Amino acid sequence: MGGRMSTLRETLLDPARFACGVELVTTRGTLATKKAARIHAMANSLADLECVDWLSITDNAGGNPMLDPVALGQPLMKRGKELAIHLACKDYNRNGLEARAWLLANEGFRNILALSGDYPLTGFRGRARPASDLDSVALLALLTAMNEGMVVAPPTETRPRPLRLPGTGFFLGAAVSNFKLHEREVIPQLLKLDRKIAAGAHFIVSQIGYDSRKFHELMVWHRRRGNERVPLVGNVYLLNARVAAVFNQGKIPGVVVSDELRAECERRGQEADQGRSFFIELAAKQVAILKGLGYRAAYLGNIEKADDARQIWEKSRSYGPDDWKQFAREIRYGRPKEFYLFAEDPRTGLADPERIDPAYEASLRRRAKSKHVTLGYRFSRRVHAAAFTPGTKLFCLGRWLYGRAKDPDHGPWWLRPIERASKAVLFDCRHCGDCSLPDIA
């Protein structure tokens, strides 16, 4: 290739470039196993492709125990390829995450994709319990503090300045998914995206999806929030008939394949090449759409051979400069009653940046009744309002109790068993540590 390779930071922050990343999923066992050796060989082939700007290595993807991404990343780093290492919260508490981050910095890995992580599915003699100490926003805050030089001790009489460690140089990524069916799922994702950026995310990778209008909505939201400085990277997952069926059944959290797209994939899978040419073209069209919408890069997933990535990229570059607009009309695999934040622009089939979706706007004026609003939910809402609204009697009592406790952060010890018992009755709480109650309060 010649010359110094651009860093991922330089690549994604260059508005004149449209980049390509490829995801590598590790496997269970050492690099000596046959499957791991095959992944390693493919990774080496991908590293040799000029069209691939970086490789992104997963951390226990799908909630399954796998080889640490550093094991695969170290030999690839020696080849000079830019790498992004996934760091997921679910398997480590905050000390474990910090320790892993120091390891990455020590080994020269500067690009981190900070994730909450997939809920554990399998493990040694049963399902692993998630750590769930920090979420992705808090992890980004931790890594940002490390970048700035983490303060590990306050000033003292003999040391007027705080003790600060040398700063790291991490380039931090985060993920977002607006490919959700309901308003109650999409809006929290977008609001949490804002928090991730505020916590220090330098680039954003979208979740897998096959609805161009949703890809455009994410870009419109991003721009309206004034976050253009943070590059968006679009996820392009190379489908096949088998994977489409798995996604359609909802077996992979956050990944959506509609009934219409699954039927199309099944039909294409019956062709002589098992639909390979169709799936390569579908991915290439998505790459072209992302470039046309203003994304800074495409992030290719389910690449089983380096030639898959090469074909997708070359195919995407063979299209005319405006072909993506027609592709965007074609790739609109939404679902019945799909929530959209912005109105549809009839000229393009994409989002209209100037208009909120009429159905959503109407729902804001008058909220529809829901069968999911149970008596327990209504009760918890009332308690939440009484306890967390400043000035209420319960709020004042809580502040008084916590202020006088030995541990003000956790309150009096006797409140914890009461809290656990009440949550078990009201919400079937399992005390997993990965609580979503604050999100629905």
C-alpha positions in Angstrom: 0.0 0.0 0.0 2.9 2.3 0.7 3.3 5.1 3.2 1.8 5.4 6.6 -1.7 4.0 7.0 -4.3 6.5 8.3 -5.5 5.9 11.8 -9.2 5.2 12.3 -9.6 8.6 13.8 -8.1 10.3 10.7 -10.2 8.1 8.4 -13.6 8.7 10.0 -13.0 12.4 10.7 -12.1 13.1 7.1 -15.3 14.4 5.4 -13.9 13.6 2.0 -13.6 9.9 2.7 -16.1 7.0 2.8 -14.5 4.1 4.7 -15.0 0.4 5.1 -14.8 -1.6 8.3 -15.3 -5.4 8.7 -16.5 -7.1 11.8 -14.6 -10.2 13.0 -16.4 -12.6 15.4 -14.0 -14.7 17.6 -14.8 -18.3 18.5 -14.6 -20.5 21.6 -11.2 -22.0 22.1 -7.6 -20.9 21.3 -6.3 -19.8 17.9 -5.0 -23.3 17.4 -8.5 -24.7 16.9 -9.6 -25.3 13.3 -12.4 -22.7 13.3 -10.3 -20.0 15.0 -7.4 -20.7 12.5 -9.9 -20.2 9.7 -11.0 -16.8 11.1 -7.4 -15.8 11.6 -6.6 -16.7 8.0 -9.6 -14.7 6.8 -8.6 -11.8 9.0 -5.1 -11.8 7.4 -6.7 -11.8 3.9 -8.9 -8.9 4.9 -5.9 -7.0 6.3 -4.4 -7.2 2.8 -7.4 -5.6 1.1 -6.9 -1.9 0.3 -10.7 -1.3 0.4 -10.8 -2.4 4.1 -9.8 0.5 6.4 -10.2 -1.3 9.7 -11.2 -4.6 11.3 -13.5 -4.6 14.4 -13.2 -7.6 16.8 -16.1 -8.6 19.0 -16.2 -9.3 22.7 -18.3 -12.4 23.6 -20.7 -11.7 20.8 -24.3 -13.0 21.2 -23.7 -13.5 25.0 -21.5 -16.5 24.4 -18.0 -17.1 25.9 -15.4 -16.6 23.2 -11.7 -16.0 22.7 -10.6 -12.6 23.9 -10.4 -10.1 21.0 -6.9 -9.1 22.0 -5.7 -12.6 21.1 -6.8 -12.1 17.5 -5.9 -8.5 17.5 -2.3 -8.8 18.4 -1.1 -10.7 15.3 -3.2 -8.4 13.1 -1.7 -5.3 14.7 1.7 -6.5 13.6 0.4 -6.4 10.0 -0.3 -2.6 10.4 -4.0 -2.8 10.0 -6.2 -0.5 12.0 -8.2 -2.4 14.6 -11.2 -1.6 16.8 -11.7 -3.7 19.9 -15.2 -4.2 21.4 -15.4 -3.7 25.1 -18.7 -4.9 26.6 -19.9 -4.1 30.1 -21.9 -7.3 30.8 -18.9 -9.5 31.9 -17.0 -7.1 34.0 -17.6 -4.7 36.9 -16.1 -1.2 36.7 -12.7 -2.3 38.0 -12.6 -5.1 35.5 -13.5 -2.7 32.7 -10.8 -0.3 33.8 -8.2 -3.1 34.0 -9.1 -4.2 30.5 -8.9 -0.7 29.2 -5.4 -0.3 30.7 -4.5 -3.6 29.0 -5.7 -2.3 25.6 -3.8 0.9 26.1 -0.6 -1.0 27.1 -0.9 -3.3 24.1 -1.3 -0.4 21.7 -5.0 -0.8 20.9 -6.4 2.8 20.6 -9.8 2.2 19.1 -12.6 0.9 21.4 -16.2 0.2 20.6 -17.9 0.6 24.1 -21.0 -1.5 24.4 -23.4 -2.7 27.1 -23.1 -6.2 25.6 -25.5 -9.0 24.7 -27.1 -10.7 27.7 -25.3 -14.0 28.4 -26.9 -17.1 26.8 -24.5 -19.9 27.6 -21.6 -20.6 29.9 -19.8 -23.3 31.9 -22.5 -25.5 33.5 -25.2 -22.9 32.9 -25.9 -19.3 32.0 -23.4 -16.7 33.3 -24.7 -13.9 35.5 -24.1 -10.5 33.9 -22.0 -8.0 35.9 -24.0 -5.0 34.8 -22.1 -2.6 37.0 -21.7 0.1 34.3 -23.7 0.6 31.2 -22.3 1.9 27.9 -22.7 5.5 28.8 -20.8 5.1 32.1 -18.1 3.0 30.3 -17.6 5.9 27.9 -17.3 8.3 30.8 -14.7 6.0 32.4 -12.7 5.8 29.1 -13.0 9.5 28.6 -11.6 10.1 32.1 -8.7 7.8 31.2 -8.1 9.8 28.0 -8.0 13.0 30.1 -5.7 11.6 32.7 -7.6 9.8 35.5 -7.4 11.4 38.9 -6.7 8.6 41.4 -6.1 10.6 44.5 -7.2 14.0 45.7 -4.9 16.8 46.7 -3.3 16.6 50.2 -1.4 18.9 52.5 1.9 17.7 51.0 0.6 17.4 47.5 -1.3 20.5 46.4 -2.4 18.9 43.1 -4.4 15.7 42.6 -2.5 12.6 41.6 -3.3 12.1 37.9 -2.3 9.2 35.7 -1.0 9.8 32.2 -3.8 10.1 29.6 -4.6 7.4 27.1 -5.4 8.1 23.5 -8.5 6.1 22.9 -10.7 6.8 19.9 -14.1 5.8 21.3 -17.1 4.4 19.5 -20.7 3.6 20.6 -23.7 1.8 19.1 -27.3 2.8 18.5 -30.4 1.0 17.2 -33.4 2.9 15.9 -34.6 -0.2 14.0 -37.2 -0.7 16.7 -40.9 -1.3 16.3 -42.4 1.0 19.0 -42.0 4.6 20.0 -41.1 3.4 23.5 -38.1 1.6 22.1 -36.9 4.1 19.5 -37.0 7.4 21.4 -35.0 6.0 24.4 -32.4 4.8 22.0 -32.0 8.2 20.4 -31.9 10.0 23.7 -29.3 7.6 25.0 -27.3 8.3 21.9 -27.1 11.9 22.9 -25.9 10.8 26.3 -23.2 8.6 24.7 -21.9 11.5 22.7 -21.9 13.8 25.8 -20.0 11.1 27.6 -17.2 11.1 25.0 -18.2 8.9 22.0 -16.1 9.9 18.9 -18.0 7.8 16.4 -21.3 5.9 16.3 -22.1 2.5 14.7 -25.7 1.7 13.9 -27.4 -1.6 14.5 -28.3 -4.0 11.7 -31.4 -3.0 9.8 -33.0 -3.1 6.3 -35.1 0.0 6.2 -33.5 3.0 4.4 -35.9 5.4 5.9 -34.8 4.4 9.4 -31.1 4.9 8.4 -32.1 8.4 7.1 -34.0 9.1 10.3 -30.9 8.4 12.4 -28.9 10.9 10.3 -31.7 13.5 10.5 -31.9 13.2 14.3 -28.1 13.3 14.5 -27.9 16.6 12.5 -30.9 18.2 14.3 -29.1 17.6 17.6 -26.0 19.3 16.4 -23.8 16.2 16.4 -22.5 16.3 12.9 -18.9 16.4 14.2 -19.5 12.8 15.4 -19.3 10.5 12.3 -22.0 7.9 11.8 -21.1 4.4 10.6 -23.8 2.3 9.0 -24.1 -1.5 9.7 -24.3 -3.7 6.6 -24.9 -7.3 7.4 -24.4 -9.8 4.6 -27.6 -11.9 4.7 -28.4 -15.4 3.6 -31.6 -17.4 3.9 -30.6 -19.2 7.1 -29.5 -16.1 8.9 -32.6 -14.2 7.8 -34.8 -16.8 9.3 -33.0 -16.6 12.7 -33.2 -12.8 12.7 -36.8 -12.9 11.7 -37.6 -15.0 14.8 -36.1 -12.4 17.1 -33.3 -14.7 18.4 -30.6 -12.0 18.2 -31.4 -8.9 20.4 -31.9 -5.7 18.4 -31.6 -7.2 14.9 -34.7 -7.0 12.7 -35.6 -8.9 9.6 -39.3 -8.3 8.5 -41.6 -11.1 7.3 -41.4 -9.6 3.8 -37.6 -9.6 3.7 -37.4 -13.1 5.2 -39.8 -14.4 2.4 -37.6 -12.7 -0.2 -34.5 -14.3 1.3 -36.1 -17.8 1.4 -37.1 -17.4 -2.3 -33.6 -16.3 -3.3 -32.1 -19.1 -1.3 -33.7 -21.6 -3.7 -31.7 -20.2 -6.6 -28.7 -22.1 -8.1 -26.2 -19.9 -6.2 -28.3 -20.0 -3.0 -29.0 -16.3 -3.5 -25.4 -15.3 -3.2 -25.5 -12.8 -6.0 -28.7 -11.2 -4.6 -27.3 -11.0 -1.1 -24.0 -9.4 -2.3 -26.0 -6.9 -4.3 -28.3 -6.1 -1.4 -25.3 -5.3 0.8 -23.6 -3.3 -2.0 -26.8 -1.2 -2.4 -26.9 -0.6 1.3 -23.3 0.7 1.2 -24.3 3.0 -1.7 -27.3 4.3 0.3 -25.2 5.0 3.4 -22.7 7.0 1.4 -25.5 8.9 -0.3 -27.1 9.7 3.1 -23.9 11.2 4.5 -22.6 8.3 6.6 -18.8 8.3 6.9 -18.4 4.5 6.6 -20.0 1.1 6.1 -19.4 -1.6 8.7 -19.7 -5.0 7.1 -20.8 -8.0 9.1 -21.1 -11.8 8.5 -18.2 -11.7 6.1 -17.0 -15.4 5.8 -14.5 -14.8 3.0 -12.3 -11.8 2.3 -13.7 -11.9 -1.3 -17.2 -11.2 0.1 -16.0 -7.8 1.3 -14.1 -7.1 -1.9 -17.1 -7.9 -4.1 -19.5 -5.8 -1.9 -17.2 -2.8 -2.0 -16.4 -3.0 -5.8 -20.1 -3.5 -6.6 -21.0 -0.5 -4.5 -18.5 1.6 -6.4 -19.8 0.5 -9.8 -23.1 2.4 -9.3 -23.8 5.9 -10.6 -23.7 8.8 -8.1 -27.5 9.0 -7.8 -28.4 5.3 -8.1 -28.6 5.1 -4.3 -31.8 7.2 -4.3 -33.6 4.4 -6.2 -32.0 1.8 -4.0 -33.3 3.6 -0.9 -36.9 3.3 -2.3 -36.3 -0.4 -2.9 -34.8 -1.3 0.5 -37.7 -0.4 2.8 -38.4 -3.6 4.7 -40.4 -2.1 7.6 -43.0 -3.9 9.6 -46.7 -3.2 10.2 -47.3 -0.4 12.7 -43.6 0.6 12.5 -42.8 3.7 14.5 -41.2 6.6 12.5 -40.1 9.8 14.2 -40.2 11.9 11.0 -42.8 12.1 8.3 -42.2 10.4 5.0 -41.0 12.6 2.1 -43.1 11.3 -0.8 -40.5 12.5 -3.3 -37.8 10.2 -1.9 -39.5 7.7 0.4 -37.1 8.8 3.1 -37.5 11.0 6.2 -38.7 14.6 5.9 -36.3 16.6 8.2 -38.8 19.4 8.5 -41.9 17.4 9.6 -42.6 15.1 12.6 -44.5 12.0 11.6 -48.2 12.9 11.9 -49.1 9.8 13.9 -46.4 10.5 16.4 -47.4 14.2 16.6 -51.0 13.2 17.3 -50.0 10.7 20.0 -48.1 13.5 21.8 -51.3 15.6 22.0 -53.4 12.6 23.2 -51.7 9.5 24.4 -53.5 6.3 23.4 -54.6 3.9 26.2 -52.5 0.8 26.5 -53.4 -2.6 27.8 -49.9 -2.8 29.1 -50.6 -0.1 31.7 -51.4 -2.4 34.6 -52.4 -1.5 38.2 -48.9 -2.3 39.4 -47.4 0.1 36.8 -49.8 2.8 37.8 -48.9 2.3 41.5 -45.2 2.4 40.7 -45.6 5.6 38.7 -47.3 7.2 41.7 -44.6 6.1 44.1 -41.9 7.3 41.7 -43.5 10.7 41.4 -43.9 11.0 45.2 -40.4 9.9 46.0 -38.4 11.8 43.3 -40.3 15.0 42.9 -38.4 17.7 45.0 -40.5 19.2 47.7 -42.8 16.2 48.3 -43.0 14.7 51.7 -41.6 11.3 50.6 -38.7 13.1 48.8 -37.8 15.0 51.9 -38.0 11.9 54.0 -35.8 10.0 51.6 -33.2 12.8 51.5 -33.2 12.9 55.4 -32.8 9.1 55.7 -30.0 8.9 53.1 -28.2 11.9 54.4 -27.9 10.3 57.8 -27.0 6.8 56.7 -23.5 5.4 57.1 -23.4 5.0 53.3 -25.3 7.9 51.8 -25.0 6.5 48.3 -27.0 3.3 49.2 -29.0 4.6 52.2 -30.0 2.7 55.4 -29.3 -1.0 55.3 -32.9 -1.9 56.3 -34.3 -0.2 53.2 -32.6 -2.7 50.8 -34.6 -5.8 51.9 -37.8 -3.7 51.7 -36.9 -2.5 48.2 -36.0 -6.1 47.0 -39.2 -7.6 48.4 -41.4 -4.9 46.9 -39.8 -5.2 43.5 -40.1 -8.9 43.5 -43.8 -8.7 44.2 -44.5 -5.9 41.7 -42.1 -6.7 38.9 -40.9 -10.3 39.4 -37.5 -8.8 40.0 -34.6 -11.3 39.8 -31.9 -8.8 41.2 -29.8 -9.4 38.1 -28.1 -6.0 38.3 -29.2 -5.0 34.8 -32.3 -3.1 35.8 -34.5 -1.4 33.3 -37.0 0.0 35.8 -35.5 3.5 35.5 -36.2 3.4 31.8 -39.9 2.7 32.2 -40.6 4.8 35.4 
